[in-house]
Amino acid sequence: MNALARRWSIGGAGVLFLLAAGGFLLHAGGRPWLFGALVLWGLAALLALLTVAALLPPRQRKWLLRATAAGVLAACAVFGGLEAMIYANSDSQISGEPEVMVVLGAKLWNHEPSPVLTGRLDAALDYLDTHPDMTVVVTGGMGDDEPFSEASCMADYLAEAGFPREQILLEENATNTLENLLFSARLLQNQGYSTENLLVVSNGAHLARVKLLARRIGLDISTLSTPVPGGIGYKTYFRAREGAALVKSWLFDKGTI
């Protein structure tokens, strides 16, 4: 096989790999191995670019390789900046004595809270042990693959652990973080509660986005941080996903109480 044929063979393999990885992404949904699919897709795209470069005349090849290198460096810089922002906002920050706690919903596994949601609820219970008079809002709607709302599952979990059910308010319509905050604030206002200095409970890697959206809609919040459960693979996926979600929320998520 001559050099040109080998290049075209490599290029064809790269394109096929790119298409396969893209198809995998379309069906990956929100599963933890989505991060791995993204890495494969990125490598496939890079391989395709390098293959195209090999087929170009020297001057054009040099330009494409430089542009590719610049793009990779820029992407790494943006990703690094996002991760630094996430890390800087990942700790609990509680100001004064909040009177209302808002626990953000997360995926249910069949009829039980997922490990992510269980961690949030357990952290909430630990705090409530020393602040038993707080009102708690549990917020989360029902996904297409969930048997009931996240909020109702969360309320049951807290009540079964001994927290008074009469101190729990259910917000059962939210489908994302912006709606968690907006709908919880509206519910509290309708019930006659103050929305000053709400204590919002979520995973540390999620809190940068929570704070961004709270500021955008005019909420003053404190935060209670919980760790991301699981191994290094899931933790890496969660943080990488939050980086992308932070950009999306900054660009598109808007609302008013």
Summary of the structure (lengths in Angstrom):
residues: 257
radius of gyration: 22.8
end to end distance: 66.8
largest distance: 78.2
contacts: 792
relative contact order: 0.12
helix: 61%
strand: 12%
